[in-house]
Amino acid sequence: MNTVYEQIRELAQQKEPQTVRFLCDLIRIPSFSAREKEVVERIAEEMHRTGFDTVRVDELGSVIGTLGCGPRAIAFDAHVDTVLEGDRSQWNFDPYRPVVREGKVWGRGSVDQKGGMASMLCAAAVIRELGLNSLFTLYFTGTVMEEDCDGLCWQHLIEVDGLRPELAVITEPTDLNLYRGQRGRMEIRVEARGRSCHGSAPERGDNAIYKAARIALEVEKLNARLASDSCLGKGSITVTEIRSSSPSLCAVPDGSSLHLDRRLTLGEDAESAVAEVRAAAARAGCPEAEVNVLRYEEPAYTGKVYPTEKYYPTWLLPEDAKPLRTAAEAYRSVLGRDPQIGQWTFSTNGVAIAGRHGIPCIGLGPGNEVYAHAANEACPIGQLTEAAAFYAALVARLHGR
């Protein structure tokens, strides 16, 4: 008789054509941040078809399906918004007309992050058909606005809806490796004030662009001094935009601002990062410059606004953490090989789940993150199936099978 893990693998393989069809359906529906309504409706339809016990959409617009009604909660998450397609000339095909060839599904969102959603629902079908779940309420979440504001959807699920699982599985692309954390990030604005005058006599004024430029050069030096961690790597900071204001192009600017992208390694936080930028401004001779963390206050497609600071905390699950050990056991049992343990270079909803709220997270998803946000995005079909098998196997392993 086949073991439960062999049954999981075989059933996920049988469902592979259905998984591919569903992913193609998702790709056909453009779903940029705050414009996810149609793709959420398609996912809800598929959840009902799969036999979920409950399916609902929260006030922010995320779709949540549940399997089981056990006293303990496990969550599987995929964000369903994507970035824009960018320069169409760089694509070899229409990014919203999926192509299946060379063992891959091609199209915008195939890797980041609709492939994870397709694998999740395949896993849900496997779990249900094999009766793998009796201890848990399993939550499968298709979350919104992650590309605009990572973690906002889960801040809402935790802080408003009261969803607090004992473990969350993030299905962002990992090339089927097992991830345990990521650097955090934040968005900072530095504003320098000057004094305007006619451009024909600049000595009468105080040029705010020159102040901002000196601060920018100090930020460049700061980047080289930032802390590093043996797992997550080095923190970083860079200027990504400079703006100015003046009465006219014939006038000395009276204001200038820098937008900073700050990546936070272990041990760094918002307070320390802001203090470093203020010190950089002081070294540039501009101690009066204003340094602030930006806020996100955009409406969801539902119309709801759920403001948050653009600070997305670092998180890292310890190497010896029980959820990580259990996940590695499930991986070996169903895929027949040892997982490679790693971490993302980009940011995920884990910034809210683990970073803000301390809920353990692990990550595994189909596709390689290097293809995220890139033209000609493509996800291997075999990885869709193996990811689904892993998710189902993790539930079985958590039941002690």
Phi, psi and omega in degrees: 000138178294145173290166180299328182286327173293321177296318178300311183298316182295318182290321176299321178294319178299327183272003184303314179302321178294320178298316180296317180299317181295317177299318178298320177300317181295319180297326182293345183253101176303137186214069179287163182306133181071010176225045188260005190307312185292321181288326175298319178297321179293321179293318178299319177301316180292324177297317177299317181296326181287338179100028176299149180287320175221148174221128179213165175240129182278179186294336179274344176111359177286146178260134183231119174248146179236147170236129178084169180219032179292166185285344181254152186238133172234140180238142171242128186235139168221129172280147189247002173270157178229165169285169175293168182281343181074210183292110183299333182294342179275351179267142176272001182198170176292121184297345180250014170242091188300146179238134176248109179198159179056031178074019183224158169255123184254137176153161180296125181095354182300325178262313187239083019205025184287337174299320177298321178296316179299318178294321179301315183286330171298315179299319179300319178296319179296313180302316182292315184290326180268359179061045186277347188242122172225341184271335194242157155265115181265125179255130175243112188247128171255100194260158189246160169066016181295322182294329178277323187206085186303132177090345182303318181300321181278332169303316180294316180299321182280311190277332181257311183276345178077018178281121181219083181289160176281343177206140174239136177252116180267126187258024171302157183297131176228008187060030179069017171273169183255117185253151184230010178171188182193159168292152172274181177205164174205159177245126186237140173245133175247126181242124177251135180255141176232200178223124185280152172201176179293139183295344179284346179221068187298339181294344178282343184249196179220103191285113182291332178295320178298321177297312180297324179296317178296321177296318180301319179293326175290326175296320177302317178293321179302319181306321182291341185260357187290156185292161178228153177235143185296334180263305187276344180089199190271145167291159181213158175212140179209151173278127180247349178199145171228135179230159178215162177225143176198162180299330178195174176285359173254021182229150175293132182297137177262355178206148176207142182227148175247139170256126184246133170261117182244122175256133190249122175271180183300133180096350177258148177214183185297317183298313181292323181293318178294320179298322179295321180290320177299320178294322178296319178296321178296319178296332179279002181084018182231059182296342181277354181301140179273131180237118184221146171279132182287164177241151175252123184220036182273146179284142171288172179296340176282349184097349182285139173249127181231085190295148175207154174287143180276058175236120187238099194294149172298148172212149180205120176281131180302149182301328183263013181295140183302317179301324180290320177297317180297319179296319179296322177296317179297319179301310180297320185294322186262331183254349173073023177207164179281140177282151168272127182267131181206205182206157179283151168273334179262186184256154183222178175296349175300340179298329177270315186295306182265317186294313181273322192244001172069020177274127181301138178231145165233160181230135170202128179208160178284149178093157180260132184298341180294341179268356177293135178068012182255157173292155179057040179299136182209142181239129178297133181295320179302325179288327174303316183288318180291325176297316178300317179298320179296315182300316179294320180294326178298318177298317178298318181292322178295338174274000178082023181269000000 
